């Protein structure tokens, strides 16, 4: 087992990893920018090293500073969390070359699965259903036009190296295809320094379902149930839950088997997710693989009573997965709301600044993961997530009622947050009945 882990991240996920390390009796090193000096992950780590100014590219994305921090503190492993360098094969390779264990999959796996077109081909070869579309990168407009007619409009153009909705364009007819390809390629080049794109058929009202997987270095892979991630804005998730209100035991088994096939195809040996698009006829298709821990991992922890971060660390240290880990019995229902420092009434404008009052909810079935507190100053440089509220109940109705109660207790003053929007969603009849798709929030905001 590792003796000391450097956490190459910030905020609530850094604090979450510190807690897991404490229970494993592993020492921790926090890194922080000058803007994050007062963050709780800095306070609760065993050691802390300042790695630069507030801008991400000068701190959390600055690999030499991270490696130096690991070396001067004698860390023997690095946990990347999510975001920043968590899916950087280059960072994973540098960690390995510096004799630091990267707590994640092998660099080659990160690289392959980070290329969305390659990942799709890999899953197709593994027998996993994939969304109808191009086989690999589309290089020429004539090829794109031919493929679009083969799979049928509407189509969606995606950046091969993309994520978070960047480099994506929906095209409903031949007339708009050429301009959309050019715009998507330009955006992909700007965001990812890679202009490669591919085409897929666009489903109008799908659901976004992901399967949690974890593999070890001994060839074992377990699928730990699904998460419903359809409540999202511009491809950014807002609310997640487990289990999905529409996934039957038979569909869960089929999706889990497909996820395990895909993970084994690439020799996956860490925590990660296989993301699927679920059509309204019950057909599901591979979308992408995330080679890291997810923001929404706590809902899975709640319903199967497992600590995913601890298991991720243990398999990285060479330990075997516990036998029958995937023979779990679902324990009720869990929901997570991402609380962002944003103003939904002003087109989700970021709301950095000082929190003047901060009271987190409690009571049965309520968990809050946060690095914020009263008088904490939210810097303007990073993702706007300030807290995750997770509720667990005997069933979905109880989990929803508990979430409403928890959000009504959650006091955050001095900044704007998305709490009012979450309350609106949770009390919506379509949400309460489970009758929604990835278009839910778009339709709600238009009313």
C-alpha positions as a Markdown table, in Angstrom:
| # | Residue | x | y | z |
|---|---|---|---|---|
| 1 | Unk | 0.0 | 0.0 | 0.0 |
| 2 | Unk | 1.1 | 3.6 | -0.7 |
| 3 | Unk | 2.6 | 5.5 | 2.2 |
| 4 | Unk | 1.9 | 9.1 | 0.9 |
| 5 | Unk | -0.5 | 10.3 | -1.8 |
| 6 | Unk | -0.2 | 13.7 | -3.5 |
| 7 | Unk | -3.7 | 14.9 | -4.5 |
| 8 | Unk | -3.3 | 16.7 | -7.8 |
| 9 | Unk | -6.7 | 18.5 | -7.5 |
| 10 | Unk | -8.7 | 21.0 | -5.3 |
| 11 | Unk | -12.0 | 21.6 | -3.7 |
| 12 | Unk | -14.5 | 18.9 | -2.6 |
| 13 | Unk | -12.9 | 16.0 | -4.5 |
| 14 | Unk | -9.5 | 16.7 | -2.9 |
| 15 | Unk | -11.2 | 16.6 | 0.5 |
| 16 | Unk | -13.0 | 13.4 | -0.5 |
| 17 | Unk | -9.8 | 11.7 | -1.4 |
| 18 | Unk | -8.1 | 12.9 | 1.9 |
| 19 | Unk | -11.0 | 11.3 | 3.9 |
| 20 | Unk | -10.5 | 8.0 | 2.0 |
| 21 | Unk | -6.7 | 8.1 | 2.6 |
| 22 | Unk | -7.3 | 8.8 | 6.4 |
| 23 | Unk | -9.3 | 5.6 | 6.6 |
| 24 | Unk | -6.6 | 3.7 | 4.8 |
| 25 | Unk | -4.0 | 5.2 | 7.1 |
| 26 | Unk | -2.2 | 6.9 | 4.1 |
| 27 | Unk | -0.5 | 10.3 | 4.5 |
| 28 | Unk | -1.7 | 13.0 | 2.1 |
| 29 | Unk | -0.2 | 16.0 | 0.4 |
| 30 | Unk | -2.5 | 18.8 | -0.8 |
| 31 | Unk | -1.4 | 21.1 | -3.5 |
| 32 | Unk | -3.0 | 24.5 | -3.8 |
| 33 | Unk | -2.9 | 27.7 | -5.8 |
| 34 | Unk | -2.5 | 31.1 | -4.2 |
| 35 | Unk | -6.3 | 31.6 | -4.7 |
| 36 | Unk | -7.0 | 28.3 | -2.8 |
| 37 | Unk | -4.9 | 28.9 | 0.3 |
| 38 | Unk | -8.0 | 29.0 | 2.6 |
| 39 | Unk | -9.7 | 25.9 | 1.1 |
| 40 | Unk | -10.5 | 23.1 | 3.4 |
| 41 | Unk | -8.5 | 20.5 | 1.5 |
| 42 | Unk | -5.4 | 22.5 | 2.4 |
| 43 | Unk | -6.3 | 22.5 | 6.1 |
| 44 | Unk | -7.1 | 18.8 | 6.4 |
| 45 | Unk | -4.2 | 17.3 | 4.4 |
| 46 | Unk | -1.1 | 16.2 | 6.3 |
| 47 | Unk | 1.1 | 18.5 | 4.2 |
| 48 | Unk | 0.3 | 21.2 | 1.7 |
| 49 | Unk | 2.4 | 22.8 | -1.0 |
| 50 | Unk | 1.6 | 26.0 | -2.9 |
| 51 | Unk | 2.1 | 25.3 | -6.7 |
| 52 | Unk | 1.5 | 28.7 | -8.2 |
| 53 | Unk | -0.9 | 31.6 | -8.8 |
| 54 | Unk | -4.7 | 31.2 | -9.3 |
| 55 | Unk | -4.8 | 30.6 | -13.0 |
| 56 | Unk | -5.2 | 26.8 | -13.6 |
| 57 | Unk | -2.5 | 26.6 | -16.3 |
| 58 | Unk | 0.0 | 28.1 | -13.8 |
| 59 | Unk | -1.0 | 25.8 | -11.0 |
| 60 | Unk | -3.2 | 22.7 | -11.2 |
| 61 | Unk | -2.4 | 22.1 | -14.8 |
| 62 | Unk | 1.4 | 22.9 | -14.4 |
| 63 | Unk | 2.9 | 19.4 | -14.4 |
| 64 | Unk | 6.5 | 20.4 | -13.3 |
| 65 | Unk | 5.1 | 22.1 | -10.2 |
| 66 | Unk | 3.0 | 19.0 | -9.3 |
| 67 | Unk | 5.9 | 16.6 | -9.8 |
| 68 | Unk | 8.2 | 18.9 | -7.8 |
| 69 | Unk | 5.6 | 19.0 | -5.0 |
| 70 | Unk | 5.5 | 15.1 | -5.0 |
| 71 | Unk | 9.3 | 14.9 | -4.9 |
| 72 | Unk | 9.9 | 17.3 | -2.1 |
| 73 | Unk | 7.3 | 15.7 | 0.1 |
| 74 | Unk | 8.4 | 12.1 | -0.8 |
| 75 | Unk | 5.0 | 11.1 | -2.1 |
| 76 | Unk | 4.9 | 7.7 | -3.8 |
| 77 | Unk | 1.6 | 8.1 | -5.6 |
| 78 | Unk | -0.6 | 10.8 | -7.2 |
| 79 | Unk | -4.4 | 10.8 | -7.2 |
| 80 | Unk | -5.7 | 13.2 | -10.0 |
| 81 | Unk | -9.3 | 13.3 | -8.9 |
| 82 | Unk | -11.6 | 14.5 | -11.8 |
| 83 | Unk | -11.1 | 17.3 | -14.2 |
| 84 | Unk | -7.7 | 19.1 | -14.6 |
| 85 | Unk | -5.2 | 16.3 | -15.4 |
| 86 | Unk | -7.3 | 13.3 | -14.5 |
| 87 | Unk | -7.6 | 12.1 | -18.1 |
| 88 | Unk | -4.2 | 13.2 | -19.3 |
| 89 | Unk | -2.1 | 10.3 | -20.6 |
| 90 | Unk | 0.8 | 12.7 | -20.7 |
| 91 | Unk | 0.6 | 13.4 | -17.0 |
| 92 | Unk | 0.2 | 9.7 | -16.2 |
| 93 | Unk | 3.3 | 8.9 | -18.3 |
| 94 | Unk | 5.4 | 11.6 | -16.5 |
| 95 | Unk | 4.3 | 10.2 | -13.1 |
| 96 | Unk | 5.4 | 6.8 | -14.1 |
| 97 | Unk | 8.7 | 8.1 | -15.4 |
| 98 | Unk | 9.3 | 9.8 | -12.1 |
| 99 | Unk | 8.5 | 6.6 | -10.2 |
| 100 | Unk | 5.2 | 7.9 | -8.9 |
| 101 | Unk | 2.1 | 5.6 | -9.0 |
| 102 | Unk | -0.7 | 7.3 | -11.0 |
| 103 | Unk | -4.0 | 6.3 | -9.4 |
| 104 | Unk | -5.9 | 5.6 | -12.5 |
| 105 | Unk | -5.6 | 3.4 | -15.6 |
| 106 | Unk | -2.5 | 3.0 | -17.7 |
| 107 | Unk | -1.5 | 5.9 | -19.9 |
| 108 | Unk | -2.2 | 3.9 | -23.1 |
| 109 | Unk | -5.7 | 3.2 | -21.9 |
| 110 | Unk | -6.3 | 6.9 | -21.1 |
| 111 | Unk | -5.0 | 7.9 | -24.5 |
| 112 | Unk | -7.1 | 5.4 | -26.4 |
| 113 | Unk | -10.3 | 6.0 | -24.5 |
| 114 | Unk | -9.8 | 9.8 | -24.7 |
| 115 | Unk | -10.0 | 9.6 | -28.5 |
| 116 | Unk | -13.8 | 9.3 | -28.8 |
| 117 | Unk | -13.7 | 7.9 | -32.3 |
| 118 | Unk | -11.1 | 5.3 | -31.4 |
| 119 | Unk | -13.0 | 4.4 | -28.3 |
| 120 | Unk | -16.1 | 3.8 | -30.3 |
| 121 | Unk | -14.3 | 1.5 | -32.7 |
| 122 | Unk | -12.8 | -0.4 | -29.7 |
| 123 | Unk | -16.3 | -0.9 | -28.2 |
| 124 | Unk | -17.7 | -2.0 | -31.5 |
| 125 | Unk | -14.9 | -4.6 | -31.8 |
| 126 | Unk | -15.8 | -5.8 | -28.3 |
| 127 | Unk | -19.4 | -6.4 | -29.3 |
| 128 | Unk | -20.8 | -3.4 | -27.4 |
| 129 | Unk | -23.6 | -1.6 | -29.2 |
| 130 | Unk | -22.5 | 1.8 | -30.5 |
| 131 | Unk | -24.4 | 4.7 | -31.9 |
| 132 | Unk | -24.8 | 4.5 | -35.7 |
| 133 | Unk | -22.2 | 6.8 | -37.3 |
| 134 | Unk | -18.8 | 7.1 | -38.9 |
| 135 | Unk | -16.2 | 4.5 | -38.3 |
| 136 | Unk | -13.4 | 6.7 | -37.1 |
| 137 | Unk | -12.5 | 10.2 | -38.0 |
| 138 | Unk | -14.3 | 12.1 | -40.9 |
| 139 | Unk | -11.7 | 13.9 | -43.0 |
| 140 | Unk | -13.7 | 15.2 | -45.9 |
| 141 | Unk | -17.1 | 16.8 | -46.3 |
| 142 | Unk | -18.1 | 14.4 | -49.1 |
| 143 | Unk | -17.5 | 11.5 | -46.6 |
| 144 | Unk | -19.6 | 13.3 | -44.0 |
| 145 | Unk | -22.4 | 13.8 | -46.4 |
| 146 | Unk | -22.4 | 10.2 | -47.5 |
| 147 | Unk | -22.4 | 9.0 | -43.9 |
| 148 | Unk | -25.2 | 11.4 | -42.9 |
| 149 | Unk | -27.4 | 10.1 | -45.6 |
| 150 | Unk | -26.6 | 6.5 | -44.6 |
| 151 | Unk | -27.5 | 6.9 | -40.9 |
| 152 | Unk | -30.2 | 9.5 | -41.5 |
| 153 | Unk | -30.7 | 13.1 | -40.3 |
| 154 | Unk | -30.5 | 14.6 | -37.8 |
| 155 | Unk | -26.8 | 13.9 | -37.1 |
| 156 | Unk | -24.5 | 15.2 | -34.4 |
| 157 | Unk | -20.9 | 16.2 | -35.1 |
| 158 | Unk | -18.5 | 15.5 | -32.2 |
| 159 | Unk | -14.9 | 16.4 | -31.5 |
| 160 | Unk | -12.9 | 13.2 | -31.2 |
| 161 | Unk | -10.9 | 14.7 | -28.3 |
| 162 | Unk | -13.9 | 16.5 | -26.9 |
| 163 | Unk | -16.0 | 16.7 | -23.8 |
| 164 | Unk | -18.4 | 19.0 | -22.0 |
| 165 | Unk | -20.3 | 19.8 | -25.1 |
| 166 | Unk | -17.5 | 21.6 | -26.9 |
| 167 | Unk | -16.9 | 20.8 | -30.6 |
| 168 | Unk | -20.5 | 19.5 | -30.9 |
| 169 | Unk | -23.1 | 20.5 | -33.5 |
| 170 | Unk | -26.5 | 19.1 | -34.3 |
| 171 | Unk | -27.4 | 19.2 | -38.0 |
| 172 | Unk | -31.0 | 18.4 | -39.1 |
| 173 | Unk | -30.6 | 18.7 | -42.9 |
| 174 | Unk | -27.9 | 18.6 | -45.6 |
| 175 | Unk | -28.1 | 22.4 | -46.0 |
| 176 | Unk | -26.4 | 23.1 | -42.7 |
| 177 | Unk | -23.9 | 20.3 | -42.7 |
| 178 | Unk | -20.9 | 22.0 | -44.3 |
| 179 | Unk | -20.9 | 25.1 | -42.1 |
| 180 | Unk | -21.5 | 23.0 | -38.9 |
| 181 | Unk | -18.5 | 20.8 | -39.7 |
| 182 | Unk | -16.3 | 23.9 | -40.1 |
| 183 | Unk | -17.6 | 25.4 | -36.9 |
| 184 | Unk | -17.2 | 22.2 | -34.9 |
| 185 | Unk | -13.6 | 21.6 | -36.2 |
| 186 | Unk | -12.6 | 25.2 | -35.3 |
| 187 | Unk | -14.1 | 24.9 | -31.8 |
| 188 | Unk | -12.4 | 21.5 | -31.3 |
| 189 | Unk | -9.1 | 22.9 | -32.4 |
| 190 | Unk | -9.4 | 25.8 | -30.0 |
| 191 | Unk | -10.6 | 23.8 | -27.0 |
| 192 | Unk | -8.5 | 20.6 | -27.4 |
| 193 | Unk | -5.8 | 21.5 | -30.0 |
| 194 | Unk | -7.2 | 18.7 | -32.1 |
| 195 | Unk | -9.7 | 19.4 | -34.9 |
| 196 | Unk | -10.7 | 15.7 | -35.6 |
| 197 | Unk | -14.4 | 15.1 | -35.7 |
| 198 | Unk | -16.8 | 12.2 | -36.2 |
| 199 | Unk | -20.5 | 11.8 | -37.0 |
| 200 | Unk | -23.3 | 10.0 | -35.2 |
| 201 | Unk | -27.0 | 9.7 | -35.6 |
| 202 | Unk | -28.7 | 12.2 | -33.3 |
| 203 | Unk | -31.5 | 10.9 | -31.0 |
| 204 | Unk | -34.1 | 13.5 | -30.2 |
| 205 | Unk | -35.1 | 12.4 | -26.7 |
| 206 | Unk | -32.6 | 9.9 | -25.2 |
| 207 | Unk | -31.6 | 9.3 | -21.7 |
| 208 | Unk | -28.0 | 9.4 | -20.5 |
| 209 | Unk | -27.2 | 6.3 | -18.4 |
| 210 | Unk | -23.7 | 5.5 | -17.2 |
| 211 | Unk | -22.4 | 2.2 | -15.6 |
| 212 | Unk | -19.9 | 2.4 | -12.8 |
| 213 | Unk | -17.0 | -0.1 | -13.3 |
| 214 | Unk | -13.9 | -0.9 | -11.5 |
| 215 | Unk | -11.1 | -3.3 | -12.5 |
| 216 | Unk | -8.0 | -4.6 | -10.8 |
| 217 | Unk | -4.5 | -5.6 | -12.0 |
| 218 | Unk | -5.4 | -9.3 | -11.9 |
| 219 | Unk | -8.0 | -9.3 | -14.7 |
| 220 | Unk | -11.2 | -8.8 | -12.6 |
| 221 | Unk | -13.7 | -6.2 | -13.7 |
| 222 | Unk | -16.9 | -5.5 | -11.8 |
| 223 | Unk | -19.9 | -3.4 | -12.8 |
| 224 | Unk | -21.6 | -1.6 | -9.9 |
| 225 | Unk | -24.9 | -0.5 | -11.2 |
| 226 | Unk | -26.1 | 2.4 | -13.3 |
| 227 | Unk | -26.6 | 6.1 | -12.7 |
| 228 | Unk | -29.2 | 8.3 | -14.4 |
| 229 | Unk | -27.6 | 11.4 | -15.7 |
| 230 | Unk | -30.2 | 12.9 | -18.0 |
| 231 | Unk | -30.8 | 16.1 | -16.0 |
| 232 | Unk | -28.2 | 18.3 | -17.6 |
| 233 | Unk | -27.6 | 21.7 | -19.2 |
| 234 | Unk | -25.4 | 22.0 | -22.3 |
| 235 | Unk | -24.1 | 18.4 | -21.6 |
| 236 | Unk | -23.1 | 19.4 | -18.1 |
| 237 | Unk | -24.9 | 17.2 | -15.5 |
| 238 | Unk | -26.9 | 18.8 | -12.7 |
| 239 | Unk | -28.7 | 16.0 | -11.0 |
| 240 | Unk | -27.8 | 12.3 | -10.9 |
| 241 | Unk | -29.4 | 9.3 | -9.3 |
| 242 | Unk | -29.1 | 5.6 | -8.8 |
| 243 | Unk | -30.7 | 3.4 | -9.8 |
| 244 | Unk | -32.3 | 4.9 | -13.0 |
| 245 | Unk | -36.1 | 5.1 | -12.7 |
| 246 | Unk | -36.4 | 3.3 | -16.1 |
| 247 | Unk | -33.8 | 0.7 | -16.0 |
| 248 | Unk | -35.2 | -2.8 | -15.4 |
| 249 | Unk | -33.2 | -5.6 | -13.8 |
| 250 | Unk | -32.9 | -7.2 | -17.3 |
| 251 | Unk | -31.7 | -4.0 | -18.9 |
| 252 | Unk | -29.3 | -3.4 | -16.0 |
| 253 | Unk | -27.8 | -6.9 | -16.6 |
| 254 | Unk | -27.4 | -6.2 | -20.3 |
| 255 | Unk | -25.8 | -2.8 | -19.8 |
| 256 | Unk | -23.5 | -4.2 | -17.1 |
| 257 | Unk | -22.4 | -7.1 | -19.3 |
| 258 | Unk | -21.7 | -4.6 | -22.2 |
| 259 | Unk | -19.7 | -2.3 | -19.9 |
| 260 | Unk | -17.6 | -5.2 | -18.6 |
| 261 | Unk | -16.9 | -6.4 | -22.1 |
| 262 | Unk | -15.7 | -2.9 | -23.1 |
| 263 | Unk | -13.5 | -2.6 | -20.0 |
| 264 | Unk | -11.9 | -5.9 | -20.6 |
| 265 | Unk | -11.3 | -5.1 | -24.2 |
| 266 | Unk | -8.9 | -2.3 | -23.1 |
| 267 | Unk | -7.5 | -4.0 | -20.0 |
| 268 | Unk | -9.1 | -1.5 | -17.6 |
| 269 | Unk | -7.7 | -1.6 | -14.0 |
| 270 | Unk | -9.2 | 1.3 | -12.2 |
| 271 | Unk | -12.5 | 3.1 | -11.4 |
| 272 | Unk | -14.3 | 4.5 | -14.4 |
| 273 | Unk | -17.6 | 4.6 | -16.2 |
| 274 | Unk | -19.0 | 3.5 | -19.5 |
| 275 | Unk | -21.6 | 6.0 | -20.7 |
| 276 | Unk | -24.6 | 4.9 | -22.7 |
| 277 | Unk | -27.4 | 6.6 | -24.6 |
| 278 | Unk | -30.7 | 4.9 | -23.9 |
| 279 | Unk | -33.4 | 5.3 | -26.6 |
| 280 | Unk | -37.1 | 5.3 | -25.8 |
| 281 | Unk | -37.5 | 1.8 | -27.3 |
| 282 | Unk | -35.1 | 0.3 | -24.7 |
| 283 | Unk | -32.1 | 0.2 | -27.1 |
| 284 | Unk | -28.8 | 1.4 | -25.6 |
| 285 | Unk | -25.6 | 2.5 | -27.3 |
| 286 | Unk | -22.0 | 3.3 | -26.1 |
| 287 | Unk | -21.2 | 7.0 | -26.0 |
| 288 | Unk | -17.9 | 7.3 | -24.2 |
| 289 | Unk | -15.7 | 6.0 | -21.4 |
| 290 | Unk | -14.5 | 8.2 | -18.5 |
| 291 | Unk | -11.2 | 6.9 | -17.2 |
| 292 | Unk | -11.5 | 8.5 | -13.8 |
| 293 | Unk | -13.7 | 8.8 | -10.8 |
| 294 | Unk | -16.9 | 10.7 | -11.5 |
| 295 | Unk | -18.4 | 13.7 | -9.7 |
| 296 | Unk | -21.5 | 11.7 | -9.1 |
| 297 | Unk | -19.8 | 8.6 | -7.6 |
| 298 | Unk | -21.5 | 9.1 | -4.1 |
| 299 | Unk | -24.9 | 8.0 | -5.4 |
| 300 | Unk | -23.4 | 4.6 | -6.2 |
| 301 | Unk | -21.7 | 4.5 | -2.9 |
| 302 | Unk | -25.1 | 5.1 | -1.2 |
| 303 | Unk | -27.0 | 2.3 | -2.9 |
| 304 | Unk | -24.4 | -0.4 | -2.8 |
| 305 | Unk | -22.6 | 0.5 | 0.4 |
| 306 | Unk | -19.1 | 0.7 | -1.1 |
| 307 | Unk | -16.3 | 3.3 | -0.9 |
| 308 | Unk | -15.3 | 3.8 | -4.5 |
| 309 | Unk | -12.3 | 6.0 | -3.8 |
| 310 | Unk | -10.8 | 3.5 | -1.3 |
| 311 | Unk | -11.2 | 0.7 | -3.8 |
| 312 | Unk | -9.7 | 2.8 | -6.5 |
| 313 | Unk | -6.6 | 3.4 | -4.3 |
| 314 | Unk | -6.4 | -0.3 | -3.3 |
| 315 | Unk | -6.5 | -1.6 | -6.9 |
| 316 | Unk | -3.9 | 1.0 | -7.9 |
| 317 | Unk | -1.7 | -0.5 | -5.2 |
| 318 | Unk | -2.1 | -4.0 | -6.7 |
| 319 | Unk | -4.7 | -5.4 | -4.4 |
| 320 | Unk | -7.5 | -7.7 | -5.8 |
| 321 | Unk | -11.1 | -6.6 | -5.9 |
| 322 | Unk | -13.2 | -8.2 | -3.1 |
| 323 | Unk | -14.9 | -11.4 | -4.3 |
| 324 | Unk | -18.5 | -11.0 | -5.3 |
| 325 | Unk | -18.2 | -7.2 | -5.3 |
| 326 | Unk | -20.7 | -7.1 | -8.2 |
| 327 | Unk | -23.2 | -9.4 | -6.5 |
| 328 | Unk | -24.6 | -6.4 | -4.6 |
| 329 | Unk | -28.2 | -5.9 | -3.7 |
| 330 | Unk | -29.4 | -2.3 | -4.3 |
| 331 | Unk | -30.2 | -0.5 | -1.1 |
| 332 | Unk | -33.0 | 1.9 | -1.9 |
| 333 | Unk | -32.4 | 5.0 | -4.0 |
| 334 | Unk | -30.0 | 7.9 | -4.0 |
| 335 | Unk | -30.0 | 11.4 | -5.7 |
| 336 | Unk | -27.2 | 13.9 | -6.0 |
| 337 | Unk | -27.7 | 17.7 | -6.7 |
| 338 | Unk | -24.6 | 19.7 | -7.8 |
| 339 | Unk | -24.7 | 23.0 | -6.1 |
| 340 | Unk | -22.9 | 25.6 | -8.3 |
| 341 | Unk | -22.0 | 29.2 | -7.6 |
| 342 | Unk | -24.1 | 30.4 | -10.6 |
| 343 | Unk | -27.1 | 32.5 | -11.2 |
| 344 | Unk | -29.7 | 30.6 | -13.2 |
| 345 | Unk | -31.8 | 33.8 | -13.7 |
| 346 | Unk | -28.9 | 35.4 | -15.6 |
| 347 | Unk | -28.1 | 32.5 | -18.0 |
| 348 | Unk | -26.1 | 30.7 | -15.3 |
| 349 | Unk | -23.6 | 33.5 | -14.9 |
| 350 | Unk | -20.8 | 32.5 | -12.5 |
| 351 | Unk | -21.1 | 34.0 | -9.0 |
| 352 | Unk | -17.7 | 34.0 | -7.4 |
| 353 | Unk | -17.2 | 36.0 | -4.1 |
| 354 | Unk | -17.3 | 35.7 | -0.4 |
| 355 | Unk | -19.8 | 33.4 | 1.3 |
| 356 | Unk | -21.2 | 35.4 | 4.2 |
| 357 | Unk | -23.3 | 32.6 | 5.7 |
| 358 | Unk | -23.1 | 28.9 | 5.2 |
| 359 | Unk | -25.2 | 26.2 | 6.9 |
| 360 | Unk | -25.2 | 22.6 | 5.5 |
| 361 | Unk | -28.2 | 20.3 | 5.9 |
| 362 | Unk | -28.2 | 17.1 | 8.0 |
| 363 | Unk | -30.5 | 14.5 | 9.3 |
| 364 | Unk | -31.2 | 10.9 | 8.1 |
| 365 | Unk | -30.0 | 10.0 | 4.7 |
| 366 | Unk | -28.3 | 13.3 | 3.9 |
| 367 | Unk | -24.6 | 13.7 | 2.9 |
| 368 | Unk | -22.9 | 16.9 | 1.8 |
| 369 | Unk | -19.5 | 16.9 | 0.1 |
| 370 | Unk | -18.1 | 20.5 | 0.1 |
| 371 | Unk | -14.9 | 22.5 | 0.7 |
| 372 | Unk | -16.8 | 25.7 | 1.4 |
| 373 | Unk | -17.7 | 27.4 | 4.7 |
| 374 | Unk | -18.8 | 30.7 | 6.0 |
| 375 | Unk | -16.4 | 33.5 | 5.0 |
| 376 | Unk | -14.8 | 31.3 | 2.3 |
| 377 | Unk | -14.1 | 33.2 | -0.8 |
| 378 | Unk | -15.0 | 31.4 | -4.1 |
| 379 | Unk | -12.2 | 32.2 | -6.6 |
| 380 | Unk | -13.2 | 33.1 | -10.2 |
| 381 | Unk | -10.7 | 30.7 | -11.8 |
| 382 | Unk | -12.3 | 27.3 | -11.5 |
| 383 | Unk | -15.4 | 25.2 | -12.0 |
| 384 | Unk | -18.3 | 26.7 | -10.1 |
| 385 | Unk | -19.2 | 23.5 | -8.1 |
| 386 | Unk | -19.2 | 24.4 | -4.4 |
| 387 | Unk | -21.1 | 21.4 | -2.9 |
| 388 | Unk | -22.8 | 18.1 | -3.7 |
| 389 | Unk | -25.9 | 17.2 | -1.7 |
| 390 | Unk | -26.6 | 13.4 | -1.7 |
| 391 | Unk | -29.8 | 12.0 | -0.2 |
| 392 | Unk | -30.6 | 8.3 | 0.3 |
| 393 | Unk | -34.0 | 6.8 | 0.9 |
| 394 | Unk | -35.8 | 3.5 | 0.9 |
| 395 | Unk | -37.2 | 4.4 | -2.5 |
| 396 | Unk | -37.1 | 7.2 | -5.1 |
| 397 | Unk | -39.9 | 9.1 | -3.6 |
| 398 | Unk | -38.3 | 9.2 | -0.1 |
| 399 | Unk | -34.9 | 10.3 | -1.7 |
| 400 | Unk | -36.7 | 13.2 | -3.5 |
| 401 | Unk | -38.5 | 14.3 | -0.4 |
| 402 | Unk | -35.3 | 14.2 | 1.6 |
| 403 | Unk | -33.5 | 16.2 | -1.1 |
| 404 | Unk | -36.2 | 18.9 | -1.1 |
| 405 | Unk | -36.0 | 19.1 | 2.7 |
| 406 | Unk | -32.2 | 19.2 | 2.6 |
| 407 | Unk | -32.0 | 22.0 | 0.0 |
| 408 | Unk | -34.6 | 24.0 | 1.9 |
| 409 | Unk | -32.2 | 23.7 | 5.0 |
| 410 | Unk | -29.1 | 24.6 | 2.9 |
| 411 | Unk | -28.2 | 28.2 | 3.7 |
| 412 | Unk | -25.7 | 29.9 | 1.3 |
| 413 | Unk | -25.6 | 33.7 | 1.5 |
| 414 | Unk | -23.3 | 36.3 | -0.2 |
| 415 | Unk | -23.4 | 34.6 | -3.6 |
| 416 | Unk | -26.0 | 33.1 | -6.0 |
| 417 | Unk | -26.4 | 29.4 | -6.3 |
| 418 | Unk | -28.4 | 26.8 | -8.3 |
| 419 | Unk | -30.4 | 25.7 | -5.2 |
| 420 | Unk | -33.6 | 27.4 | -6.3 |
| 421 | Unk | -33.4 | 25.7 | -9.7 |
| 422 | Unk | -32.9 | 22.3 | -8.1 |
| 423 | Unk | -36.0 | 22.8 | -6.0 |
| 424 | Unk | -38.0 | 23.7 | -9.1 |
| 425 | Unk | -36.8 | 20.5 | -10.9 |
| 426 | Unk | -37.4 | 18.2 | -7.9 |
| 427 | Unk | -41.0 | 19.4 | -7.6 |
| 428 | Unk | -41.7 | 19.0 | -11.3 |
| 429 | Unk | -44.3 | 16.3 | -12.1 |
| 430 | Unk | -42.3 | 14.9 | -15.0 |
| 431 | Unk | -39.2 | 14.6 | -12.9 |
| 432 | Unk | -41.1 | 13.1 | -10.0 |
| 433 | Unk | -42.7 | 10.5 | -12.3 |
| 434 | Unk | -39.3 | 9.7 | -14.0 |
| 435 | Unk | -40.7 | 10.9 | -17.3 |
| 436 | Unk | -37.7 | 12.8 | -18.7 |
| 437 | Unk | -34.9 | 12.8 | -21.2 |
| 438 | Unk | -31.7 | 14.9 | -21.8 |
| 439 | Unk | -34.0 | 17.6 | -23.1 |
| 440 | Unk | -35.8 | 18.0 | -19.7 |
| 441 | Unk | -34.0 | 21.2 | -18.5 |
| 442 | Unk | -34.1 | 22.8 | -22.0 |
| 443 | Unk | -37.8 | 22.3 | -22.1 |
| 444 | Unk | -38.3 | 23.5 | -18.5 |
| 445 | Unk | -36.4 | 26.7 | -19.0 |
| 446 | Unk | -38.4 | 27.5 | -22.1 |
| 447 | Unk | -41.6 | 27.5 | -20.3 |
